[in-house]
Amino acid sequence: MKNVLMILLFLASTSVFAQRVTVTGTVTDAGGNPLPGATVQVKGSTIGSLTDPEGKYSITVAGPDATLVFSFVGYNPREVQVLNQTVINMVLMENVKGLEEVVVVGYGTQKKLNLTAAVDQVTNETLENRPVPNVSQGLQGVLPNLNIRLLDGKPIQAPSFNIRGTTSIGQGGNALVLIDGVEGDPSLLNPNDIESVSMLKDAAAASIYGARGVFGVVLITTKNPTKGKTSITFTSNTANKRPVAVPNFVTDGYTWVRMFTEAFVNGDGSFPQNINKTLKVSQAYLDEFKRRVESGEPYNTVDIDPVTGEYVYYGSTDFYAELYNKSLMAYDNNLSISGSGDKTNYLISGRYLRQDGLFRYNTDDYNMKNFRAKGSIQVFPWLTIDNNTDYSQMQYHNPMNVGEGSGIWRNIADEGHPNGTMFNPDGTLTMVAVYNVGDLWYGKNGIDTKKGIFKNTTGLTASFLDDKIRVKGDFTFLNTNNDYKRKRVQVPYSNKPGVIAYVGTTTNDIAQEKAETQYLATNIYAEYENTFNDTHYLKFMLGYNYEQSTYQRLSAQRNGIIYEDATDLNLALGQSITTGGGWEKWLIIGGFSRLNYSYKDRYLLEVNARYDGSSKFPANQRFALFPSVSGG
């Protein structure tokens, strides 16, 4: 029997190996030139091979039903089924459209054909008409190796941009984000104004920005005016949003109290007297709660203790249901007008975004206004002047709790006991509620944030010798204003009829802060581009960059608000007065250059260099050279 089994196993294995096929061949381009390094892969598997310097390959497949996929950078991939073939020669055709595509790089553009650095790009089609409050959230998952870290889900988040994971041990580091060549906050940008987003991922691409580009660079380019007659475009997007992950806690009051007391006894060895600081509990209370629940009869959720005169609660309250709206609406309206004449063009765009708040009370409303005016005029056949004006304003209200001082979610975890209720029979807030959702219901405490930017960039482009030599320059003024106002008033609650107490007595203050940043930047650079004998392509760029930023801040805080609806510091008369300020200024200057060389569009070389100086470093360490070389 053993011999028979051995023979059967041998025949089965022989049959399996007999099905495997080794396929060989050569991969060439349309001109018959071999393509070294081309990929030959079995479709739907990880089995693959690369062609040698002569374009030859060899690969073993499972059988005649296997399909081979041939691919090479810059060429259209092709597929072929093996069938009974053992030699498959493949000709790949150039992806002309892909190679001719223009990619935004540092201080200019390049064709994909001439790229040697690691650069990725997406166009406006990825972001248009998506119901997102800002660009940062719209870019999540769009560009490979771009990690966008949002601290929370608030629409005002200006998250960090990380390229290719961990950057340094301990300190970390974020990518440099430039909007039309100027450092900016993408969260304030209208997504419908974007033409493209490029990501410079390696040193060869980012070194032209010096020290600030060490963790990569994200380049956001806004749209240019369309050619031809005037066009008017209006889009309106309405979205219904709802929480997708809400904690599912025990909300039955009796069940929660029973489990709480059991856990307390098991851990402490004695029956608890209080549930944190807002509710009293005893064995008699638990027994009475059980009796009411098991009676099957309706019962009062709030009674009065005949001994102490205090309220006693037998509720079943879902404080998360009290906190959140079941759904919210967002409205995004965009209008753009664009056109051109013989020597002029223009683009005017506007956006109004409003997003209702997630909270039921004192809700966190958000709105954004954007305006952009962009245009150019050809002064002479060789000289064009352009201007780009951008104004954006964001407003956001963030409700607060003054009872615990922590966030609402922590406060619900501490004091949002389901056996409590929101209100007493006389309509006052309970002590349980005032420490969490009740404060929001009262609606007096919160932070109002207002951020606005005004940016204007004026540039010129001059071309000479049939556009072989180009000179470009621009000057940018950017003013950023941040206004912050916080109000914390006392919130009333009651533990017994006719007696009012307050939380937030140690704060009861108004705080205001105003900060302004004035930023100036100028760039001027010249390019030479030419092809010699249809063989040697040469492009050389040399430029100068200057940036200056001045920041100042003023803040004041005073306690003793004389009435709860006060909104001005003059209406606070307390003796606790705090003032603050700040001022800083920095300068950056740099010279940069880039050389691109291509031989027959096959062998590529790129050399970048920047000599950077920054006032942020000691006087003897302010300047450094940042070179890079790449080839392909």
TAJOUR-V499755 format. One record per backbone hydrogen bond with DSSP energy under -0.5 kcal/mol. NH is the residue of the N-H (numbers start at 1). CO is the residue of the C=O. If there is no record, write none. Layout:
# TAJOUR-V499755
nh co
NH CO
NH CO
This chain:
# TAJOUR-V499755
nh co
5 1
6 2
7 3
8 4
9 5
10 6
11 7
12 8
13 9
14 10
15 11
16 12
17 13
18 14
19 15
19 16
20 16
20 17
21 61
23 21
23 59
24 86
25 57
27 55
28 26
28 90
29 33
32 29
35 27
36 34
37 51
38 35
39 71
40 49
41 69
42 47
43 41
43 67
45 42
49 40
51 38
52 56
55 52
57 25
59 23
61 21
61 59
66 63
68 80
69 41
70 68
70 78
71 39
75 72
76 93
78 70
80 68
82 66
83 64
85 82
88 24
90 26
92 28
92 90
95 74
96 94
99 95
100 96
101 97
101 98
103 110
105 108
108 105
110 103
112 101
113 99
114 111
115 112
119 117
120 199
122 197
124 195
126 123
127 124
128 124
130 127
132 130
135 186
138 134
139 135
140 137
142 139
143 139
146 143
147 145
147 162
148 146
149 147
149 160
150 148
151 149
157 154
159 157
160 149
162 147
162 160
164 145
164 162
171 169
172 168
175 161
176 216
178 176
178 218
179 182
180 178
180 220
182 179
184 177
186 184
188 185
189 186
191 189
193 190
194 191
195 221
196 221
197 122
198 219
199 120
200 217
201 118
201 199
202 118
205 202
206 202
207 203
209 206
210 207
212 209
213 210
214 211
216 213
217 200
218 176
219 198
219 217
220 178
220 218
221 196
221 219
223 193
231 338
233 336
235 334
237 332
239 330
241 239
241 328
249 247
253 251
256 252
257 253
258 254
259 255
260 256
261 257
262 258
263 259
264 260
265 261
266 262
267 263
268 264
269 264
269 265
275 279
276 274
278 275
279 275
281 273
286 282
287 283
288 284
289 285
290 286
291 287
292 288
293 289
294 290
295 291
296 292
296 293
303 312
305 310
309 305
311 495
312 303
314 301
315 419
317 418
319 317
322 318
323 319
324 320
325 358
328 241
330 239
331 354
332 237
333 352
334 235
335 350
336 233
337 348
338 231
339 346
340 228
341 344
345 376
346 339
347 374
348 337
349 372
350 335
351 370
352 333
353 368
354 331
355 366
356 329
360 323
365 363
366 355
367 395
368 353
369 393
370 351
371 391
372 349
373 389
374 347
375 387
376 345
377 385
378 343
379 377
379 383
380 383
383 380
384 461
385 377
386 459
387 375
388 457
389 373
390 455
391 371
392 453
393 369
394 451
395 367
396 449
397 365
398 447
399 397
400 445
411 407
412 408
413 409
414 410
415 411
416 412
417 415
420 417
424 428
427 424
430 422
433 421
434 430
435 431
436 433
438 433
439 433
439 436
440 436
441 437
442 438
443 439
444 439
446 487
447 398
448 485
449 396
449 447
450 483
451 394
452 481
453 392
454 479
455 390
456 477
457 388
458 475
459 386
460 473
461 384
462 471
463 382
464 469
468 464
468 465
469 464
470 527
471 462
472 525
473 460
474 523
475 458
476 521
477 456
478 519
479 454
480 517
481 452
482 515
483 450
484 513
485 448
486 511
487 446
488 509
491 503
493 501
494 429
496 499
497 309
499 496
500 498
501 493
503 491
507 504
508 504
509 488
510 558
511 486
512 556
513 484
514 554
515 482
516 552
517 480
518 550
519 478
519 517
520 548
521 476
522 546
523 474
524 544
525 472
526 542
527 470
528 540
529 468
530 538
532 536
533 531
535 532
536 532
537 535
537 598
538 530
539 596
540 528
541 594
542 526
543 592
544 524
545 590
546 522
547 588
548 520
549 586
550 518
551 584
552 516
553 582
554 514
555 580
556 512
557 578
558 510
559 576
560 508
561 508
562 571
566 563
571 568
572 569
573 560
574 559
577 575
578 557
580 555
582 553
584 551
586 549
588 547
589 613
590 545
591 611
592 543
593 609
594 541
595 607
596 539
597 605
598 537
599 603
600 535
600 598
602 599
603 599
604 602
605 597
606 630
607 595
608 628
609 593
610 626
611 591
612 610
612 624
613 589
614 622
615 587
617 614
621 618
622 619
624 612
626 610
628 608
630 606
632 604
